[in-house]
Structures are given as structure tokens and as C-alpha cells.
Amino acid sequence: MRLGYDLTIEQAQKLVMTPELIQAIQILQFNTQELEAYVDEQVLVNPILEIDPQGKEGQTEQEPTDREYPESSGRTSAEEEFDWAEHFKEREYDDISYKQWQYAAHNPENSEYTFEQFVSTDVSLTENLLVQLQFVPMKKNCRMAAKYVIEALDENGYLTQPIEEVARQFHLTEERAEEILKIIQSFDPIGVGARDLKECLKIQLRHQGNDDPVMMMVVDEHLEDIANNRLGNMARALNITVREAQEISDVIRKLEPKPGRQFSGFTETRYVIPDVTVEKVDGEYVVLVNESSTPRLTLSPYYQKMLAESDKESNISQFLTSRLNSAVWLIKSIEQRKQTIYNVVNAVVKYQVDFFEHGPKHMKTLTLKQIADEVGIHESTVSRSINGKYMQSPRGIFEIKYFFTSGVSGSSGEGIASQSIKTLIREIVDNEDPRAPKSDQAMVEILKEKGIDISRRTVAKYRDEMHVASSSKRKRY
């Protein structure tokens, strides 16, 4: 066996993930809010970048990027490095401006404050109860115990701490602690301060005047029967008619099992800025990328002039050149993101045109591969283009992923999206006789008549996803 060192030349293909390519992939995956935050961060770290103050107003079309910046700006190899200084000298930049940022308040149009600039403060459950406690005459020690109980409630309004511990901590009798709890239970929302579901429902029934023994017995012993719509069992146990059991069930079902959640819901509010808008113009659907949500980036004239006048071998020139390469690559990546999203959404709209014309029942099955083949890009690029992005259309605002759905085959061979089938199931449930609701097998037969071949198990799966109860639980007496 021969051992030694040799020099060989070989040719190979491989994918190199450069920092610029990684940045372009990240920018494509960003939604509107994430892209704005990323741009703001880049403006802070790169002095070459500036935000055009007029870029968000009335910008529906932009001059092609290739006309403004050379194609080789993103390359970093020595033999392909672009001579920015010579480029700026040829364009004869003579701007002596040094401003990079202008405070918006200097604009006379923005000098006055308006109420639209402020957001109202949401009131929490604890704050709501403490306000009501101020109007109750109490001794100091009892008031402190009442505040303690209010602050011990969970987000649904339930007391998770034993009342005996409250009495012991504030040196009160258990009877006195119970009286304090009863006062809190009389506050709005009704049912707050309960220790379990049964007590919560009883508080609301007493407040409504429905505190008869039969109603209270139902809450104590037959909540599971109500949940499973076993009204016959409940009627026999209470020696009442099924109709009376139905009426009692209706009253209890209208009660609020979590009285405190109306105050915790505001923390989950999320606002969506559509990335694209679809409008119907002259009988055709047109896709518009939301330009106003992303600031338009420009290059600082001050630093362009500085680079043109500086020595090519100086540290300043080398630093500004690297920052310019980074800035131009960022601008190109944002423009490429807009174009890719436009191409993908435009292909989706053309494929799902029946949905926009006739509604969810006409949704077609659609996969990432179909759009990737149509646009001429990879499936992963399509996935990044639609991730977390929304479309505003004549039928409402939808996440773009909404249009990519699986389904079943129709009688004529075409694909029928699962969302279309769910819409049909919803129509069947809404139009059925409450006294004789349609079973899953009956829905299979109805759908088969419409040319949709589907199994009972699939119908049950779609029904559960829509939070529609089974036929036995939907039955009315």
C-alpha cells in the first residue's frame, strides 16, 4: 500500500449556506410584524440604511431594485467586489446632508395629539372586585381578609385556597370568613368566588331566583347527565317529565361555568396586518402586496458622499463598503420576498377562484407541491412564503395556510377539500330536526348523494374538529 501526499483537482457541487442566504431565508419566513422589527434592528446597527419617511404613504409601486443597485452588491469575494466609491463618483452625489433620522413631531401635521394615539386600559378581574369592595362597610381586619380572598382567585374566578386557611391567617372564625366569602360571591360577575363548579352554578341560580329544590338537586347530582344529554335518566330519577328535564337543562346550560374569563380574554387579543390583499377588478381577482406595512429602505446620501471622497485603502472606506454590501443585500432580499409572496398567492387565488366566487363549499384540495410546480420554486420556499401570513379578500381575512387543505375524491374524480365537507356537515346540522338529529351514518348517505364518497369515521372526525356534538347529545325533547 502506497502512502504519501498528492495534489489533485476535482470538481464537485455543494450548497453553501452563506450569511446572506440565511438572511434571505429568514426574511422570507417573517410575517409583517416580524419584518418590521427586523428592519428597525438593522437600521440601528447599519448607519448606511435609512427609512424613507414617505415610503409608507402612497407607495404602491417601486422602481425596480436592479436599476438602483448593482447586481454584484451582495458578493463578498475579492475578485467580485464592487467598487462603490467609483460608482458614487460616476453618479455625482453632491448631497451634503448629514441627517439620518427626523423626529415625527417636527412635522406640523403631527404636532397635535389625538385620542387615536392612545389605547384604553383593560380592567382585570382583581381590579373589578376591589372597586366593588370599596363600597362595602367592613372592619379593617375583615377588609384585609376580603382583599386576600380576591387576590387568591384564579383567572376563572374560582377560590383555590381553603377558607379555613384564610380564617387562620387573619385570626377570624370560620363563620366570619364564610360571611366575607358570601359578600364577595355577591359581586359582579355573578358566580365569582365559588370553590367548585356546583357552587358557581348555584350562586347564579339563586341570583336568578331559580333556587327551588329540584333545580339544586340537578346541579348536585345530574350535571353529568346534562353534559351527555341523558334527560331520560334525569327525568326518572327526579320523577319529572322529559320535557321538564329539558327545560331545566336549558336553564343550566345558559349559566357561565367560568365567570372570570371575561376579564382574562383581553390578554389573548392579537391584531393581524394582512400581507396581501385580493380584490375583484373587472371580473378578475387581482393580488396586491401590502407595501404600506413595510418601510421603504434607502441608502444614506451622507455616507455615499463620504465613501466617494475617502481613500479606497482606508479603514473608513472598507467599513462603509461592507455596510453598503449588507444594506443592498437586505433591500434586495425584501424585494425578493415581496415578489415570491406575490407569485405564490397569485397561484393560490387562480387555483381557488371558485372559493372566492361561491364560498367555502367550493374549496379544492391544494398541496404545497402543486403551487411549487406552478411557480417554479421548492416546496420549502412555498411553506416559508405562507407561514404566519394573512390575506384580505372579499370574503374576509384568512391565513394563507387556510387554502392548503387535504380532502377526499368526488364522484367525478376531482378533489374536494375537507373545509368544503365541513361546511356541508354544518349545513346538515343547522337544517336538521332537533327532535331527530342526523347520525354520522345518515350524513354519510346525504354526502354520497352529493357525489362525496366519505366514511363514517371521517365524518365523525370532521364533526369533532368543528366542536359539533354527536346526534345523541344534540337531540331535543
Buried (B, 14 or more C-beta within 10 A) or exposed (E): EEEEEEEEEEEEEEEEEEEBBEBBBBBBBBBBBEBBEBBEEBBEEBBBBBBEBEBBEEBEEEEEBEEEBEEEBBBEEEEEBBEBBEBBBEEEBEEEEEEBEEEEEEEEEEEEEEEEEEEEEEEBBBEBBBEBBEEBEEEEEBBEBBBBBBEBBEBBBBBEBEBEEBBEEBEBEEEBBBEBBEBBBBBEBBBBBBBEBBBBBBBBBBBEEBEEEEBBBBBEEBBEBBEEBBBEEBBEBBEBEEEBBBEBBEBBEEBBBBBBBEBBEEEEEEEBBBBBBBEEEEEEBEBBBBBBBBBBBBBBBBBBBBBBEBEEEEEEBEBBBBBBBBBBBBBBBBBBBBEBBBBBBBBBBEBBBEBBEEEBBBBBBBBBEBBBEBBEBEBEBBBBBBBBBBBBBEBEEBBBBBBBBEBBBBEEEEBBBBBBBBBBBBEBBEEBEEEEBBBBEBBBEBBEEEEBEBEBEBBBEBBEEEEBBBBEEBBEB
